[in-house]
């Protein structure tokens, strides 16, 4: 068993990967890409460092991806606002 904790502010993008078989079965994997530098969110780590959440129902995977993306945007905005105020 492995646990990985990623700060929301480091999440660059969240997507869903599906093979043709996965599409037919209605399942997918959530893929989370992280940034290497919080100050430069456009720079991403190489693909080998993406985190992949195991296979799950597509609608559940989509809900997770949307929630993570939304929360990451909020965190980045809060971090940006703190930086601007200084």
TIRO-2110 file (N, C-alpha, C; in Angstrom, 1 decimal):
// TIRO-2110
0.9, -1.2, 0.0, N, 1, A
0.0, 0.0, 0.0, CA, 1, A
0.9, 1.2, 0.0, C, 1, A
0.5, 2.2, -0.8, N, 2, A
1.3, 3.4, -0.9, CA, 2, A
0.4, 4.6, -0.8, C, 2, A
0.8, 5.6, 0.0, N, 3, A
0.0, 6.9, 0.1, CA, 3, A
0.9, 8.0, -0.4, C, 3, A
0.3, 8.9, -1.1, N, 4, A
1.0, 10.1, -1.6, CA, 4, A
0.1, 11.3, -1.3, C, 4, A
0.8, 12.3, -0.7, N, 5, A
0.1, 13.6, -0.4, CA, 5, A
0.7, 14.6, -1.3, C, 5, A
-0.2, 15.3, -2.0, N, 6, A
0.2, 16.4, -2.9, CA, 6, A
-0.5, 17.7, -2.5, C, 6, A
0.3, 18.7, -2.2, N, 7, A
-0.4, 20.0, -1.8, CA, 7, A
-1.2, 20.5, -3.0, C, 7, A
-2.4, 20.9, -2.7, N, 8, A
-3.3, 21.4, -3.8, CA, 8, A
-2.6, 22.4, -4.7, C, 8, A
-1.8, 23.3, -4.1, N, 9, A
-1.2, 24.4, -4.9, CA, 9, A
-0.2, 23.9, -5.9, C, 9, A
0.3, 22.7, -5.7, N, 10, A
1.2, 22.1, -6.7, CA, 10, A
0.6, 21.4, -7.8, C, 10, A
-0.8, 21.2, -7.8, N, 11, A
-1.5, 20.5, -8.9, CA, 11, A
-1.5, 21.4, -10.1, C, 11, A
-1.0, 21.0, -11.2, N, 12, A
-1.0, 21.7, -12.4, CA, 12, A
-2.2, 21.4, -13.3, C, 12, A
-2.4, 20.1, -13.4, N, 13, A
-3.6, 19.6, -14.2, CA, 13, A
-4.0, 18.3, -13.7, C, 13, A
-5.3, 18.0, -13.9, N, 14, A
-5.9, 16.7, -13.6, CA, 14, A
-6.7, 16.2, -14.8, C, 14, A
-6.4, 15.0, -15.2, N, 15, A
-7.1, 14.4, -16.3, CA, 15, A
-7.5, 13.0, -16.0, C, 15, A
-8.2, 12.4, -17.0, N, 16, A
-8.6, 11.0, -16.9, CA, 16, A
-8.1, 10.3, -18.1, C, 16, A
-7.4, 9.1, -17.8, N, 17, A
-6.9, 8.3, -18.9, CA, 17, A
-7.8, 7.1, -19.0, C, 17, A
-8.1, 6.7, -20.3, N, 18, A
-8.9, 5.6, -20.5, CA, 18, A
-8.3, 4.9, -21.8, C, 18, A
-8.2, 3.6, -21.7, N, 19, A
-7.9, 2.8, -22.9, CA, 19, A
-9.3, 2.5, -23.6, C, 19, A
-9.3, 1.9, -24.8, N, 20, A
-10.5, 1.6, -25.5, CA, 20, A
-11.3, 0.7, -24.6, C, 20, A
-10.7, -0.3, -24.0, N, 21, A
-11.4, -1.3, -23.2, CA, 21, A
-12.0, -0.5, -22.0, C, 21, A
-11.3, 0.4, -21.4, N, 22, A
-11.8, 1.1, -20.2, CA, 22, A
-13.0, 2.0, -20.6, C, 22, A
-13.0, 2.5, -21.9, N, 23, A
-14.2, 3.3, -22.3, CA, 23, A
-15.4, 2.4, -22.5, C, 23, A
-15.2, 1.2, -23.0, N, 24, A
-16.3, 0.3, -23.1, CA, 24, A
-16.9, -0.1, -21.8, C, 24, A
-16.0, -0.3, -20.8, N, 25, A
-16.4, -0.7, -19.4, CA, 25, A
-16.9, 0.5, -18.6, C, 25, A
-16.6, 1.7, -19.1, N, 26, A
-17.0, 2.9, -18.3, CA, 26, A
-16.2, 3.2, -17.1, C, 26, A
-14.9, 2.9, -17.2, N, 27, A
-13.9, 3.2, -16.1, CA, 27, A
-12.8, 4.0, -16.6, C, 27, A
-12.0, 4.6, -15.7, N, 28, A
-10.8, 5.3, -16.0, CA, 28, A
-9.9, 5.5, -14.8, C, 28, A
-8.7, 6.1, -15.1, N, 29, A
-7.8, 6.5, -14.0, CA, 29, A
-7.6, 8.0, -14.0, C, 29, A
-7.5, 8.5, -12.8, N, 30, A
-7.3, 10.0, -12.6, CA, 30, A
-5.8, 10.2, -12.6, C, 30, A
-5.3, 11.1, -13.5, N, 31, A
-3.9, 11.4, -13.5, CA, 31, A
-3.7, 12.9, -13.0, C, 31, A
-2.8, 13.0, -12.0, N, 32, A
-2.5, 14.3, -11.5, CA, 32, A
-1.1, 14.7, -11.8, C, 32, A
-1.0, 15.8, -12.5, N, 33, A
0.3, 16.4, -12.9, CA, 33, A
0.6, 17.5, -11.9, C, 33, A
1.9, 17.6, -11.4, N, 34, A
2.2, 18.6, -10.4, CA, 34, A
3.3, 19.5, -11.0, C, 34, A
3.4, 20.7, -10.4, N, 35, A
4.4, 21.7, -10.8, CA, 35, A
5.7, 21.4, -10.1, C, 35, A
6.8, 21.8, -10.7, N, 36, A
8.1, 21.7, -10.0, CA, 36, A
8.3, 22.9, -9.1, C, 36, A
7.7, 24.0, -9.4, N, 37, A
7.9, 25.2, -8.7, CA, 37, A
6.6, 25.9, -8.5, C, 37, A
6.3, 26.2, -7.2, N, 38, A
5.0, 26.8, -6.9, CA, 38, A
4.9, 28.2, -7.5, C, 38, A
6.1, 28.9, -7.6, N, 39, A
6.1, 30.3, -8.1, CA, 39, A
6.0, 30.3, -9.7, C, 39, A
6.2, 29.2, -10.3, N, 40, A
6.1, 29.1, -11.8, CA, 40, A
5.2, 27.9, -12.1, C, 40, A
3.9, 28.1, -12.0, N, 41, A
2.9, 27.0, -12.2, CA, 41, A
2.8, 26.4, -13.6, C, 41, A
3.4, 27.2, -14.6, N, 42, A
3.4, 26.7, -15.9, CA, 42, A
4.4, 25.6, -16.2, C, 42, A
5.4, 25.5, -15.3, N, 43, A
6.4, 24.5, -15.4, CA, 43, A
6.0, 23.2, -14.7, C, 43, A
6.0, 22.1, -15.5, N, 44, A
5.5, 20.8, -14.9, CA, 44, A
6.7, 19.8, -14.8, C, 44, A
6.6, 18.9, -13.9, N, 45, A
7.5, 17.8, -13.8, CA, 45, A
7.4, 16.9, -14.9, C, 45, A
8.4, 16.0, -15.2, N, 46, A
8.3, 15.1, -16.3, CA, 46, A
7.2, 14.1, -16.0, C, 46, A
6.7, 13.4, -17.1, N, 47, A
5.5, 12.6, -17.0, CA, 47, A
5.7, 11.4, -16.0, C, 47, A
6.9, 11.0, -15.8, N, 48, A
7.2, 9.9, -14.9, CA, 48, A
6.8, 10.2, -13.4, C, 48, A
6.6, 11.5, -13.1, N, 49, A
6.3, 12.0, -11.8, CA, 49, A
4.8, 12.2, -11.6, C, 49, A
4.0, 12.0, -12.7, N, 50, A
2.6, 12.1, -12.5, CA, 50, A
2.0, 11.1, -11.6, C, 50, A
1.1, 11.4, -10.8, N, 51, A
0.4, 10.5, -9.9, CA, 51, A
-0.8, 10.0, -10.5, C, 51, A
-1.0, 8.7, -10.5, N, 52, A
-2.2, 8.0, -11.1, CA, 52, A
-3.0, 7.3, -10.0, C, 52, A
-4.3, 7.8, -10.0, N, 53, A
-5.2, 7.1, -9.0, CA, 53, A
-5.8, 5.9, -9.7, C, 53, A
-5.9, 4.8, -9.0, N, 54, A
-6.3, 3.5, -9.6, CA, 54, A
-7.7, 3.6, -10.3, C, 54, A
-7.9, 2.6, -11.2, N, 55, A
-9.1, 2.5, -12.0, CA, 55, A
-10.4, 2.6, -11.1, C, 55, A
-11.3, 3.4, -11.7, N, 56, A
-12.6, 3.6, -11.0, CA, 56, A
-13.7, 3.9, -12.0, C, 56, A
-14.9, 3.9, -11.6, N, 57, A
-16.0, 4.3, -12.4, CA, 57, A
-15.8, 5.7, -13.0, C, 57, A
-16.1, 5.9, -14.3, N, 58, A
-15.7, 7.1, -15.0, CA, 58, A
-16.4, 8.3, -14.4, C, 58, A
-17.7, 8.2, -14.0, N, 59, A
-18.4, 9.4, -13.4, CA, 59, A
-17.7, 9.8, -12.1, C, 59, A
-17.3, 8.8, -11.3, N, 60, A
-16.6, 9.1, -10.0, CA, 60, A
-15.2, 9.7, -10.3, C, 60, A
-14.5, 9.2, -11.3, N, 61, A
-13.2, 9.8, -11.7, CA, 61, A
-13.4, 11.2, -12.1, C, 61, A
-14.4, 11.5, -12.9, N, 62, A
-14.7, 12.8, -13.4, CA, 62, A
-15.0, 13.8, -12.2, C, 62, A
-15.8, 13.3, -11.3, N, 63, A
-16.1, 14.1, -10.1, CA, 63, A
-14.8, 14.4, -9.3, C, 63, A
-14.0, 13.4, -9.1, N, 64, A
-12.7, 13.6, -8.4, CA, 64, A
-11.8, 14.6, -9.1, C, 64, A
-11.7, 14.5, -10.4, N, 65, A
-10.9, 15.4, -11.2, CA, 65, A
-11.4, 16.8, -11.1, C, 65, A
-12.7, 17.0, -11.2, N, 66, A
-13.3, 18.4, -11.1, CA, 66, A
-13.0, 19.0, -9.7, C, 66, A
-13.2, 18.2, -8.7, N, 67, A
-13.0, 18.7, -7.3, CA, 67, A
-11.5, 19.0, -7.1, C, 67, A
-10.6, 18.2, -7.5, N, 68, A
-9.2, 18.5, -7.4, CA, 68, A
-8.8, 19.8, -8.1, C, 68, A
-9.3, 19.9, -9.3, N, 69, A
-9.0, 21.1, -10.2, CA, 69, A
-9.5, 22.3, -9.5, C, 69, A
-10.7, 22.3, -9.0, N, 70, A
-11.3, 23.5, -8.4, CA, 70, A
-10.6, 23.8, -7.1, C, 70, A
-10.2, 22.9, -6.3, N, 71, A
-9.5, 23.1, -5.0, CA, 71, A
-8.1, 23.7, -5.3, C, 71, A
-7.5, 23.1, -6.3, N, 72, A
-6.1, 23.6, -6.7, CA, 72, A
-6.2, 25.1, -7.1, C, 72, A
-7.2, 25.4, -7.9, N, 73, A
-7.3, 26.8, -8.3, CA, 73, A
-7.5, 27.8, -7.1, C, 73, A
-8.3, 27.4, -6.2, N, 74, A
-8.6, 28.2, -5.0, CA, 74, A
-7.3, 28.3, -4.2, C, 74, A
-6.5, 27.3, -4.0, N, 75, A
-5.2, 27.3, -3.3, CA, 75, A
-4.2, 28.3, -4.0, C, 75, A
-4.1, 28.2, -5.3, N, 76, A
-3.2, 29.0, -6.1, CA, 76, A
-3.6, 30.5, -5.9, C, 76, A
-4.9, 30.8, -6.0, N, 77, A
-5.4, 32.1, -5.9, CA, 77, A
-5.1, 32.7, -4.5, C, 77, A
-5.3, 31.9, -3.4, N, 78, A
-5.0, 32.3, -2.1, CA, 78, A
-3.5, 32.6, -1.9, C, 78, A
-2.7, 31.7, -2.5, N, 79, A
-1.2, 31.9, -2.4, CA, 79, A
-0.8, 33.2, -3.2, C, 79, A
-1.4, 33.4, -4.3, N, 80, A
-1.1, 34.6, -5.1, CA, 80, A
-1.5, 35.8, -4.3, C, 80, A
-2.7, 35.8, -3.7, N, 81, A
-3.2, 37.0, -3.0, CA, 81, A
-2.2, 37.3, -1.8, C, 81, A
-1.7, 36.3, -1.1, N, 82, A
-0.8, 36.5, 0.0, CA, 82, A
0.5, 37.1, -0.5, C, 82, A
0.9, 36.6, -1.7, N, 83, A
2.2, 37.1, -2.2, CA, 83, A
2.0, 38.6, -2.7, C, 83, A
0.9, 38.9, -3.3, N, 84, A
0.7, 40.3, -3.7, CA, 84, A
0.6, 41.3, -2.6, C, 84, A
0.0, 40.9, -1.5, N, 85, A
-0.2, 41.7, -0.3, CA, 85, A
1.2, 42.1, 0.4, C, 85, A
2.2, 41.3, 0.2, N, 86, A
3.5, 41.5, 0.9, CA, 86, A
4.2, 42.6, 0.3, C, 86, A
END
